[in-house]
């Protein structure tokens, strides 16, 4: 199964700034998902973008997908201290069909 | 956490002892998964289940077995625990796979093998 690789590994910003995280993957997908993990907790699903979509919004989240470059980005606008967490992407489909795997994630720290 | 209960939440055990972790769901979802999370490795899939008595291996299944006799319960067993199995274990469930698959995770079990 394939996993996404998130970049950067860590990101530190001030409250109110935007945070952008990137994900690259290797083979074809049906969809790509983003998850958040707060310290000591399980992952929480944030957003799913299908392979035929290029952009998707959910509240302060904006996800883009470029299947030609096999990459995705997650933008969090107007970050808050509560957004401090690890963020993971999960490409789904192909060899990952029904078996999502996750990389090491991006650790986002938002300073008040 | 979406009707998913993992037990125990913390466990300390000795090398060579058997350990069973339980995942219980109240969502009646068909698909269930066990992951382990370790620094430097992200989350890795251990075993998964597509239904009662229908299980298969993930990418790091050596040393682990699973059972699913009821829709709501998915058990992970370490037959003879080793120090390399010290990790945080997460159970996840999904209602479907494919275009709309979405995982819901439990709160995790911290396992220490001494």
Interface residues (C-beta under 8 A of the other chain):
Chain A: X1 X3 X30 X31 X33 X35 X40 X41 X42 X43 X44 X45 X48 X50 X88 X90 X92 X93 X97 X98 X99 X100 X101 X102 X103 X104 X105
Chain B: X1 X4 X31 X33 X35 X40 X41 X42 X43 X44 X45 X48 X50 X58 X59 X90 X92 X94 X97 X98 X99 X100 X101 X102 X103 X104 X105 X106 X107 X108
